[in-house]
Amino acid sequence: MKNTCSIILAALFAASTAYGAELTLDECVSMALQNNSALKATATEIAVAEADRDIAKTKMLPSLRMSSAYSMLDRSDRTMIMKDAFAPGVPVLSGPLSMDNKETYGASLIVEQPIFRGGELVHNLYKHEIFTDISRKNTEQHKALLTAEVKRTYYESLREQRIRKNLEKIIESKKERLRVISELMKEGYTKIDDFLTAETDLSASELELKKASNRESLAFSRLSRLIYFDQTSTPELMDKSEYNMLAVSLEQVKITALANRHDIKISEARIKAADENIEMAKSDFYPKASIDGRYTRQKETDSIRPEVWSFNARVDWYLFEWGRTKSEVAKAKALKQRAEYQLDDAKRAASLEAESVWRMIKDREREVEHSAKRVATAEFHLKRALDRYSESVIMLADLIEMESNMLKEYQDYLASIDNLLIAHAQLEAALSFSDRAWFIQREIYRPDFEAITRAMSELTSGR
C-alpha cells in the first residue's frame, strides 16, 4: 500500500485546481443577448412603437392628397328656363336647357390642416411616446431576466462540471489503488477484504460519475439553448477561485427594487398613458376645426369651369350624442384606476421578492460558511486517519471512508458556493440592478492537499 493514499490525495489536489478556460460567464451572457430569438422578438416591439409614434405625429401636420373622379350619365342633366325669366318675352316659352354633363372628369390637389381637435392629436402623440418608452423598458426587463437565467444555468453547469472532473480524477487514483492492492494480494501482503472494499468503492464512484455526466450534459443543453451554442462537444466552463458575499441591508435592497424594477417603471408609464387616454376621450367635448385648400382641373361644361381654386374652413361640434363621450371618459378613468391598482400590487410584489431573495442569500452565505467548516473538519479527520493508518491502527476501509467523506464535503462546499452565486443572479433580476460595490470578495477555501500528500509520503515511505 506504499504511496497509494498519496496518489489519491494528489488526484484530489489536481481536481480542485483544474479549471476550464473556453467559455466564461460574460461570454455566455453576451452570446445570449446577441442571439436569443425571444429577445429579438421583444426588441421588434420598439420599432413598432416608434412607427406608431411617427404615425401619430403626422396627424398633426398638413396633408397633401390628390383626388380624381370620372362619371358618365345616361343623359345630361337639364334645367328648366321659365318664360319671361330674363325679360318680358325672353324667352317666349318655358323650356329645358341641357347642362352638357353626360360625361365629366376632373382631378384635385387638396391640402388639409387640422386646426383644433380638442387636444386629441397632441395627447395621442404623448401616449405613443409613452408606449415607445414602455417597449424599451420591456426589452430591458427581458434582457435582465435572460441574463439571470443564463447565470443560473451557467453556475448549475459549472457545478456539475466540477463534480464530474473531481470524480474522474478520483476514479483514476482508485483504479491505481485497486491495481496495487491486487498485486499486493498476489504476494500475500494484503487480504481479499481490502481488495473487495476497494473494488466496491471504485464501482460506487463510477456509478456516481455516470450520473454526474448525465446531469452535466443536461445542464449544458439548457445553457446551449439559452446562448445558441451549436457545437456538439461540451466545452469547459471558466471557474474562479473566489466568490462574493452580499454586504447591503434588507432596507437598501427594498428601496433599490422599488426604484429600479422594470415592471414598476412599466406600470408607472401605463398610468401616464392612461392619463393621455382620458384627455383624448375628453377631446370629444370640444369642437373640431380644420381648413383645406383645393385646386381642381376638370372638364368644362355649360355649368362648371375647367379650373377652380377653393378654400374651406370647417367646424364640427357634437351637441348631443346620447352620453357616448361621457361614457368613454368614464371608461378611460376606470382603466387608469386599474393601472394604479396594478402598480400598487407590483410594488408590493417587488418588495416581497427582494426580501425573499435577500434572505435566501443570507441563508446560503451561512451554508457556505458552514460547509467550509465541514470541509476543514473532514480535512482534519483525514489527516488523523492518515496518521493512524501509517501506524496500522485503522484498516484501508476506514481510510477510504475518510477520503470519501472529504471529497463529498468539498463537493458540497463548492455546490453551496454555486447556489449562492445563483441567488446573486436572482437578486440582480429581482432588482433590475447590479453594483459590484455591494459585494465583498472571499477566497474559496481549499484543503491543504499538498501538505497531506507530503505527509503521506513521509509516513508511508517505510511501510
Disulfide bonds with the S-S distance in Angstrom:
none
